[in-house]
Amino acid sequence: MGRVYNFSAGPAVLPEEVLKEAAAEMLDYRGTGMSVMEMSHRSKAYEEIITTAEKDLRELMGIPDNYKVLFLQGGASQQFAMIPMNLMKNKKAAYIITGQWAKKAYQEAGLYGEAVAVASSADKTFSYIPDCSDLPIPEDADYVYICENNTIYGTKFWQLPNTKGKTLVADVSSCFLSEPVDVTKYGVIYGGVQKNIGPAGVVICIIREDLITEDVLPGTPTMLRYKTHADNGSMYNTPPAYGIYICGKVFQWLKKQGGLAAMKEYNEKKAKILYDFLDGSKLFKGTVQKKDRSLMNVPFVTGNEELDAKFVKEAKAAGFENLKGHRTVGGMRASIYNAMPIEGVEKLVAFMGEFEKQNA
Ligand SMILES: *Cc1c(COP(=O)(O)O)cnc(C)c1O
């Protein structure tokens, strides 16, 4: 059985080269006589793995020295709580609701303080990004929160909101390392890695140093304080060691591809193939306002549920996996992350064209 084209939204496709390398090192990591899974996280070999991973990530994203890089656990969902617990000094924050993940973060923040929804695209099933140039951001808001790429609905902030001087916090789970980023525009950038970087179980949090303080909400557990992890180089307790090792390999792979500018170019090329097809198709259509389209997650429908189901089934039989749309949206979704080769998208489009002819 060979490998399929895996269009899963997450956990998602990883570079084949990385998987092969990990396989080759599985039983004996570089002469240590053991797998990375079996070694102490305090060992010299592991220290080099995590230090190199951080160094490579800093290089890829151009992360300034006054930002910490934390490798955490608990999924992106745990950050929904950790962010207000650590950042809500005034117990108030502004949330822009562009989909389910933003909404969940907003609801979680409401457990700790006043979460103010300053904009939303719920009125049109989150198919667009609202105008965020002049939002009613409260004077005393501690931060403005966005989900930068909406995995389920396939929208992306191509322009960051005007936060009126407030700290910007962004969930970038599904667009992490897909394009160059100006880290200085954010207070916190974080994401679960299972969308575009590595195996589930690791969350990377890039946070400006002045936001890491002892002044957290009362009752904040030690493990949920950024300071705990920042003071201990992400090794306060046992980190998700094997996952970080795979992330490190993906960082090296990205550097070999030419870094994030090259990735963006490649991702644009891939997404264009699919969007151009959708725009020309009489059967399939994209569900997102064109200017807000994501390069990573591409939802589309035929307008007929039975035909959607038939398409997903036949696509699977032809080696295109996980094209079924999210349960709340229906239709189809092709997630075309960094590691999806361009041939995967070309072949998918050819298959869609064939399906269209047969079902016209
Ligand atoms: C998948 C996803 C999450 C949730 O991630 P978990 O690691 O399962 O908690 C949060 N935000 C976005 C944008 C996602 O795509």
The ligand as a Gaussian input file, in Angstrom:
#p B3LYP/6-31G(d) Opt

LIG

0 1
 C       -7.128000      22.648000      15.058000
 C       -7.198000      24.022000      15.551000
 C       -7.330000      24.315000      16.914000
 C       -7.464000      23.255000      17.981000
 O       -6.290000      22.575000      18.121000
 P       -6.094000      21.470000      19.271000
 O       -4.619000      21.258000      19.219000
 O       -6.895000      20.279000      18.870000
 O       -6.550000      22.037000      20.552000
 C       -7.338000      25.637000      17.295000
 N       -7.240000      26.632000      16.391000
 C       -7.128000      26.382000      15.078000
 C       -7.015000      27.524000      14.118000
 C       -7.096000      25.080000      14.610000
 O       -6.988000      24.839000      13.292000

